[in-house]
Amino acid sequence: MAEFVLVPGARLGAWAWDAVAESLRSAGHAVYAVTLSGLAERGGPDGDRTGQQQHVDDIVSVVEGNELYDVVLVGHSYSGIPVGQAAGRIGDRLQRVVYVDSSIPADGLSFADGWPEDERAWLAEQLIEGDGTWLPAEAEHFVDQDLSDEAISQLVSRSTPHPGLTLTQPARLPRPIGELPTTYIKCLMAGDTPSPDVQEQLRSPQWHLREMQTGHWPMLSQPAALAKILTEVD
């Protein structure tokens, strides 16, 4: 059985994976859901000082601290950036990386660097408004993404400000991500095709594409279907 390490996207905590984790555990797998520094129950007055490499360290610490092997390292949305870096650091403990409709890291580039110029400018304004953090989104952000009213309510009420430095500091890749066994899950209601950088990586024989007919938060919209895909990449 695999050991799954599940990392949530921006502004979310480990709670976002609860339903997926339950399905995986019912199938006999070990599951470790991660709350990254500065978020959810790990938030605090210094959250705006948390940097990108701290999030990488958070993930590596879960793997090494629990002496995990055969690790399926799963990152959603923003967390693809630290997950891709952590995957290169855990060596033969890694079984596979799974990116769930996520950003992917490029050496020397940040999460925000992957955005168009106008969206980077918008994010910069958001970080000023949030005193160095990216404030949670309103309910309108989650419409038309296959989410129930209850799921949207959870996302709105349980999201917390996200440390801004983790979005703007560059990734440092210890190993090219194209060399690692990887599955990319594209959520089609959030866009018909993967981003150009993901399409480029999918040329690698180590990378495989799966698709889900749902929105950007499949752990909340279709948790059983997502858990099934995760067990199939084991």
N, C-alpha and C positions, 0 to 999 in steps of 0.2 A: 504494500500500500504506500502511496505517495504521502509526503508531508507538504501540505499547502500553506504558503505564507501569502496572505491576502492584504493588499495595501490599498486604501481608499484614495479617491481623488481629492482635489482641492476643497477645503472647508469642511471635510467630512472626517469622522472618526471610525474606529473599528466597528461601531454599531451598524454601519451601512452594509456590512457583510453578514449580518446575523442569519438571515434566511438561507443564504448560500452555504454558510458554515454548517448550519444544521443538516442540510442535505448531504454535504460531503461527509460529515461525521456519521450520519446514518448509514452511509455506504462503507464505513470502516476506515476512513482516512483520518489522519491527524491534521488539525487545522489550527493555524496561528493567525489571527486577525490583528493587524498592527494599527495603532493610533500613532501618527507621527508627532514629533515634538512641536509644541505650540498650538495644538489643535485639540478640540473636544476636552476630554478629561485631563489632557496634558497641556492645556492652555495656561495662561498666566500673564502677569504684567510685563514679562520680558519676551513675550511671544514674537514681537516684531523684530527681535534680534536673531531669531533662529535662521540659520543659513542652509543652503542647498546641501552641503556636505553633512550637516547634522542629520538630515533626512536619510541620506545614504547610510550613515552610521547606524541610525535607528534600525534599519532593515537588516544590515549585516549582524547587528547585535542579537536580534531575534534568532537568526539562523545559527550563529556560533554559540550564543549563550545557552540555547536549548539542544546543542549538539545534533542538529538536524542534518540528514542526508536524504538523497532522492527528493530534493526540494523542487516543487513547482512554484515558482515565484510569480505572483499575479499582481499586475498594476493596472489601475483604472484611471483614465483621464490624465490629470497632472502627474500622478505618481509613476507613470511610465518613465519619467525623467530620472528619479532616484532609483527605481527598480532596475532599469537597464545598467546603471552604474554598479549597483550592488551585485547584480548577476555576474559581472566580471570579476568581482572580488572574492566570491565564495568558492571559486575553483571547482573541484570535483564533487562538492556538495550539491551542485546544481543538476537537476534533471531537465528542466525546461523553463523558459520564460514565457509568460502569457501576458500580452498587452490587450486590455479590454477597452476598445475604442479610445485609445490613449495617445498622448504625445510620446515620442521616442527621443532618446538623447542623442546629441551630436557633440563630439568633443569640442570644448571651447565655446559652446553656445548655450544659452539659457532657455527655459520654458518660453519666455516672452519673445525670444528671438525668432521663434517659429511662427509668430503672428504677423499679419500684414501691418504696414506702418500705421494706418489709422487706428487699428485695434491696439497696437502697442501704446499709442498716445492716450487712448481711452483708459488702458490699464494704469498708466502712469498717473492719470487724474484720480482713478479709484484708490491708488495707494496713498495719495496725498489726503484724500477724503478720509481714509481709514487710518490715518496716523501710522503709516508703514505697514498696514495689513490690507488684505483684500476682503472687504466686507461680504457677508452672506447675501445671496441673491433673493429676490422677491419671488412670490409664487408664479408670476408670469414667465419667469425664466424656464419653468419646467413643463409648460403646457405643450400639447401635441407630441409628447415623448412616451406615450404608452403607459403613463403612470396613473395610478388610482388617486382619488382625492386624499386618501389616507397617506399614501407615499409622498405626495407633494407636501402635505402638512408636516410630515416627518422631516423632509429635506429643509423646509423653511425654519422649523422650530429647533432642530438639532444641529444645524450647520453653525460653524463658528468662524470668526475672522481668521484668515490664512496669512501666515508670515510672508511679507512681501519679498524679503531677500531670497527666499527659496524659488521665487519666480523669475528673478532677475540675475542671479549669480550663475556662472557657467557650469556646465557639466564637465566632469573629468572622467574619461573612459579608460579604465585599466586594460580593456580588451575590446576590439571592434565588435559591435553588437551583431553584425552579420555572421560572425563565427559561431554564435551560440544557438542551440536548438530553441526555436521560437515559434509560437503560434500568435497570430494577430487576429483578434475578433473584431469585425466591423459591424457596428450597429447601424442598420440601413436607414432608420428614421432620422438619424443625425447626419446623413450624407450618403450618397449612393456608392461612393468609392473612397478608399483610403487616401490620405494626403500624399503628395508627391514623394516626400521623404520615406514614407512607409512603402509606397510602390517600388521605390528603388531597392529597399532592403528585401522585398519579397522576391527579387531576382535570385537571392541566395538559396541554394538547395536546402539550407538549414531552416528556412522560414516557410510557414504555411499559413494560409488565410482561411478563416471561418467567418461566416456571416450569421447575423441574427436579425430577424424582422421585428425590431423593437427600437426604443430610443436610447439615449446616451447613458442611462442609469439602469442597465439590465439586472443588476443585483437587487433592485427594488421592483422593476417591472416584470421580469421573467426569471426569478431566482432559480427555480427548478431546472429550467432549460439551460441556464448558464452553468449550473453545477454539473449537469449532464455533459456539456461540452468539456468542462475542465477535467472530468474523469476520463473522457475519451482521449485527451492529449497526454494522459499519464503513460 
